Amino acid sequence: MNLTLGMIGLGRMGGNMSRRLARAGHTLVAWDRSAEARAAMADERRVTPADTLEALVARLPSPRLLWLMLPAGAPTDQTLLRLVPLLSQGDLVIDGANAMYKDSQRHATELGAHGIRFVDAGVSGGVWGLENGYGLMVGGDAAAVRMIEPVLRALAPAADRGWVHCGPAGAGHFTKMVHNGIEYGMMQSYAEGLALLRAKSEFALDLPQITEAWRHGTVIRSWLLDLTAEFLAHDPTLESTAPFVADSGEGRWTAIESIELGVPTPVMTLSLMARFASQGKGDFTNRLLARMRQAFGGHAVQAK
């Protein structure tokens, strides 16, 4: 069953998700505030760019299905406020951003007061999703999820796997939040292990060769390891890459939630702290430590 869907937000994720859906036979009306992003969809069959949000809504059949792929927080909040007077009872909004699950619970309540259905969708897959499909974690009532099941099946790696209805509104984004916390921990573990190998200079270990070997038959093989092996094969020293690791929010939310629930998550939380350190947020702490050692033990302090 092919559906007609409005896609709002045509960045790296929203644009490729639109392409994957269109190539699976679904029809899309797509809008982004960037004219360039809209123009990039013009040659895609079954995708019609709309010049305005109002035009997008007007072109959708009832009940309208709208998928938002916008930055979480204010951009999503503001767009939902614009949409409410344009929509009707029975319409359905899906938020695919990396949103805080409590915001999604709030959105479900606010839209529900107008008779508008809401589904929160955690989306994983990054820039490879167009080709490989997306991992989807959705929250919302069962009837709302059934309405978009053909879309979920088309976006997922296969119709029968890679997507899951996690529970009520908020459950999808909560699950994606924890997923990203696990991702932080896995990345940190690989990075620390490879750095330890590199530090053993007497063995002159070949990291590209080792990561490639690890991809096959080992307990630690994964897609993340596949990607690591690929970029190390082309750039084994990473000298041109700054040692700065950004964090997009989900790791912080995961750490806070673990404290509120009293569930120990030391690996995920420490991986977040390592990212803060890479951003220079531990510099003053380290200066203090150096001066403390000098104060009590007369140890030398290196000048900046």
C-alpha positions as CSV (number, residue, x, y, z in Angstrom):
1,M,0.0,0.0,0.0
2,N,1.5,3.3,-1.1
3,L,0.8,6.5,0.8
4,T,1.1,10.2,0.3
5,L,3.3,11.9,2.9
6,G,4.4,15.4,3.7
7,M,8.1,15.6,4.5
8,I,9.2,18.7,6.4
9,G,12.9,19.2,6.6
10,L,15.2,18.1,3.7
11,G,18.6,18.0,5.3
12,R,20.9,15.0,5.1
13,M,18.4,12.7,6.8
14,G,15.1,14.2,5.6
15,G,16.2,14.4,2.0
16,N,17.5,10.9,1.8
17,M,14.5,9.5,3.6
18,S,12.3,11.2,1.0
19,R,14.3,9.6,-1.8
20,R,14.0,6.2,-0.2
21,L,10.3,6.5,0.2
22,A,9.7,7.8,-3.3
23,R,11.8,5.0,-4.8
24,A,9.6,2.5,-2.8
25,G,6.5,3.9,-4.6
26,H,5.2,6.4,-2.0
27,T,4.3,9.9,-3.0
28,L,5.8,12.9,-1.2
29,V,5.2,16.6,-0.9
30,A,8.4,18.1,0.6
31,W,9.2,21.4,2.2
32,D,12.3,23.0,3.6
33,R,12.9,26.6,4.5
34,S,16.0,26.4,2.2
35,A,15.2,26.9,-1.5
36,E,18.4,25.0,-2.3
37,A,17.2,22.0,-0.4
38,R,13.8,22.1,-2.1
39,A,15.5,22.4,-5.5
40,A,17.6,19.3,-4.8
41,M,14.4,17.2,-4.7
42,A,13.0,18.6,-8.0
43,D,14.3,15.7,-10.1
44,E,13.2,13.0,-7.8
45,R,10.2,11.1,-9.2
46,R,7.1,11.1,-6.8
47,V,8.5,14.0,-4.8
48,T,6.9,17.4,-5.3
49,P,8.7,20.3,-3.5
50,A,6.3,22.9,-2.0
51,D,7.3,26.5,-1.7
52,T,5.6,27.0,1.7
53,L,4.4,25.0,4.6
54,E,0.8,26.0,3.8
55,A,1.2,24.7,0.3
56,L,2.5,21.4,1.5
57,V,-0.5,20.9,3.8
58,A,-2.9,21.9,1.1
59,R,-1.6,19.2,-1.3
60,L,-2.0,16.3,1.1
61,P,-5.1,14.0,1.1
62,S,-7.0,13.5,4.3
63,P,-6.1,12.2,6.8
64,R,-2.9,14.1,6.3
65,L,0.4,12.4,7.2
66,L,3.4,14.7,7.9
67,W,6.9,13.7,8.9
68,L,9.1,16.3,10.5
69,M,12.9,15.9,10.2
70,L,13.9,19.2,11.9
71,P,16.4,20.0,14.6
72,A,15.0,19.1,18.0
73,G,13.8,21.9,20.4
74,A,12.7,25.3,19.2
75,P,12.7,24.6,15.4
76,T,10.3,21.6,15.9
77,D,8.2,23.5,18.5
78,Q,7.8,26.5,16.2
79,T,6.9,24.4,13.2
80,L,4.3,22.4,15.2
81,L,2.7,25.7,16.3
82,R,2.5,26.8,12.6
83,L,1.0,23.4,11.7
84,V,-1.8,23.2,14.3
85,P,-4.2,25.7,12.6
86,L,-3.5,24.2,9.2
87,L,-4.4,20.6,10.2
88,S,-7.7,18.8,11.0
89,Q,-8.8,16.1,13.4
90,G,-7.5,12.7,12.4
91,D,-4.3,14.1,10.8
92,L,-1.1,12.5,12.0
93,V,2.3,14.2,12.7
94,I,5.5,12.1,13.0
95,D,8.5,13.7,14.7
96,G,11.7,12.0,13.5
97,A,14.2,14.4,15.2
98,N,16.6,13.4,18.0
99,A,14.1,14.9,20.4
100,M,14.0,14.7,24.2
101,Y,11.3,12.1,24.9
102,K,9.6,14.4,27.5
103,D,9.1,17.0,24.7
104,S,7.5,14.2,22.6
105,Q,5.1,13.4,25.4
106,R,4.2,17.1,25.6
107,H,3.7,17.3,21.8
108,A,1.4,14.3,21.9
109,T,-0.7,15.9,24.6
110,E,-0.8,19.3,22.9
111,L,-1.7,18.0,19.4
112,G,-4.1,15.5,20.9
113,A,-6.1,18.4,22.4
114,H,-6.8,19.4,18.7
115,G,-7.6,15.8,17.6
116,I,-4.3,15.5,15.8
117,R,-2.4,12.2,16.2
118,F,1.3,12.1,17.1
119,V,4.1,9.5,16.7
120,D,7.7,10.0,17.8
121,A,10.2,8.2,15.7
122,G,13.8,7.7,16.6
123,V,15.8,7.3,13.4
124,S,19.2,5.7,13.0
125,G,21.3,5.1,9.9
126,G,22.9,8.5,9.1
127,V,24.1,9.2,5.6
128,W,24.0,5.4,4.8
129,G,20.2,5.1,5.3
130,L,19.2,5.8,1.7
131,E,21.1,2.7,0.5
132,N,20.9,0.5,3.6
133,G,17.7,1.5,5.2
134,Y,17.0,3.2,8.6
135,G,16.6,1.7,12.1
136,L,13.3,3.0,13.4
137,M,12.0,3.2,17.0
138,V,8.5,4.6,17.2
139,G,6.2,5.6,20.0
140,G,2.5,6.3,19.8
141,D,-0.8,4.6,20.0
142,A,-1.2,1.4,18.0
143,A,-3.8,2.9,15.6
144,A,-1.5,5.8,14.7
145,V,1.4,3.5,14.1
146,R,-0.7,1.3,11.9
147,M,-1.5,4.3,9.7
148,I,2.2,4.7,8.8
149,E,3.3,1.1,8.8
150,P,3.8,1.1,5.0
151,V,6.1,4.0,5.4
152,L,8.1,2.4,8.3
153,R,8.5,-0.8,6.2
154,A,9.8,1.2,3.3
155,L,12.3,3.1,5.4
156,A,13.6,0.1,7.3
157,P,16.4,-2.2,6.0
158,A,13.6,-4.7,5.3
159,A,9.9,-4.7,5.7
160,D,10.0,-7.3,8.5
161,R,12.9,-6.0,10.5
162,G,14.8,-2.9,11.6
163,W,11.7,-1.1,13.0
164,V,9.9,-1.5,16.2
165,H,6.8,0.0,17.9
166,C,8.3,0.7,21.4
167,G,5.2,1.8,23.2
168,P,3.2,5.0,23.9
169,A,4.2,8.5,22.9
170,G,7.7,9.3,24.0
171,A,8.8,5.6,24.0
172,G,10.4,5.9,20.6
173,H,12.5,8.9,21.4
174,F,13.4,7.4,24.8
175,T,14.6,4.2,23.1
176,K,16.6,6.2,20.6
177,M,18.2,8.2,23.4
178,V,19.4,5.1,25.0
179,H,20.5,3.7,21.6
180,N,22.7,6.8,21.2
181,G,24.1,6.4,24.7
182,I,25.2,2.9,23.8
183,E,26.7,4.3,20.6
184,Y,28.8,6.7,22.6
185,G,30.1,3.9,24.7
186,M,31.0,1.7,21.7
187,M,32.8,4.5,20.0
188,Q,34.8,5.3,23.1
189,S,35.8,1.7,23.6
190,Y,37.0,1.2,20.0
191,A,38.9,4.5,20.2
192,E,40.6,3.7,23.5
193,G,41.6,0.2,22.3
194,L,43.1,1.4,19.1
195,A,44.9,4.2,20.8
196,L,46.4,1.7,23.2
197,L,47.6,-0.5,20.3
198,R,49.1,2.6,18.6
199,A,51.0,3.5,21.8
200,K,52.8,0.2,21.9
201,S,55.4,1.5,19.5
202,E,57.9,-1.4,19.9
203,F,55.4,-3.6,18.0
204,A,54.8,-1.2,15.1
205,L,51.2,-2.4,15.0
206,D,49.4,-1.8,11.7
207,L,46.0,-0.4,12.8
208,P,44.3,-0.6,9.4
209,Q,45.3,-4.3,9.1
210,I,44.2,-5.1,12.6
211,T,40.8,-3.4,12.3
212,E,40.2,-5.1,9.0
213,A,41.0,-8.5,10.6
214,W,38.7,-7.7,13.5
215,R,35.8,-7.3,11.1
216,H,35.7,-11.0,10.4
217,G,34.8,-13.7,13.0
218,T,35.6,-11.7,16.1
219,V,33.2,-11.0,19.0
220,I,33.7,-7.2,18.5
221,R,32.8,-7.0,14.8
222,S,30.2,-4.4,14.0
223,W,29.1,-1.8,11.4
224,L,30.9,0.8,13.4
225,L,34.1,-1.3,13.2
226,D,33.5,-1.6,9.4
227,L,33.4,2.2,9.1
228,T,36.5,2.6,11.3
229,A,38.5,0.1,9.2
230,E,37.5,1.9,6.0
231,F,38.7,5.3,7.1
232,L,41.9,4.0,8.7
233,A,42.8,2.3,5.5
234,H,42.9,5.6,3.8
235,D,44.1,7.8,6.7
236,P,45.9,5.7,9.3
237,T,47.4,8.6,11.3
238,L,44.4,10.9,11.3
239,E,46.8,13.8,11.5
240,S,44.5,16.1,9.7
241,T,41.6,15.5,12.1
242,A,41.3,17.8,15.1
243,P,40.9,15.9,18.5
244,F,37.5,17.5,19.1
245,V,34.4,15.3,19.5
246,A,31.0,17.1,19.5
247,D,28.0,15.8,21.5
248,S,24.5,16.4,20.1
249,G,22.5,16.1,23.3
250,E,21.3,12.5,23.6
251,G,24.3,11.4,25.6
252,R,23.6,14.1,28.2
253,W,19.9,13.1,28.4
254,T,20.9,9.4,28.9
255,A,23.3,10.3,31.7
256,I,20.6,12.5,33.4
257,E,18.0,9.8,33.0
258,S,20.2,7.1,34.5
259,I,20.7,9.3,37.6
260,E,16.9,9.9,37.9
261,L,16.2,6.2,37.6
262,G,19.1,5.1,39.8
263,V,20.4,2.8,37.1
264,P,24.3,2.8,36.9
265,T,25.6,3.6,33.4
266,P,29.3,4.2,33.9
267,V,30.5,3.4,30.4
268,M,27.9,5.6,28.7
269,T,28.4,8.4,31.2
270,L,32.2,8.3,31.1
271,S,32.2,8.3,27.3
272,L,30.2,11.6,27.5
273,M,32.8,13.0,29.9
274,A,35.5,12.1,27.4
275,R,33.7,14.1,24.7
276,F,33.6,17.1,27.1
277,A,37.3,16.8,27.7
278,S,38.0,16.7,23.9
279,Q,36.1,20.0,23.7
280,G,38.5,21.7,26.1
281,K,36.0,21.7,28.9
282,G,38.5,20.0,31.2
283,D,41.3,22.5,30.6
284,F,40.7,24.6,33.7
285,T,40.4,21.4,35.8
286,N,43.8,20.2,34.6
287,R,45.4,23.6,35.3
288,L,44.1,23.4,38.8
289,L,45.5,19.9,39.2
290,A,48.9,21.0,38.0
291,R,49.0,23.9,40.5
292,M,47.8,21.7,43.3
293,R,50.7,19.3,42.7
294,Q,53.1,22.2,42.6
295,A,51.6,23.6,45.9
296,F,51.9,20.5,48.0
297,G,54.9,18.8,46.4
298,G,56.9,21.4,44.6
299,H,56.3,19.7,41.3
300,A,57.1,21.7,38.2
301,V,54.3,23.3,36.2
302,Q,54.6,23.5,32.4
303,A,54.1,26.9,30.9
304,K,51.3,27.2,28.4
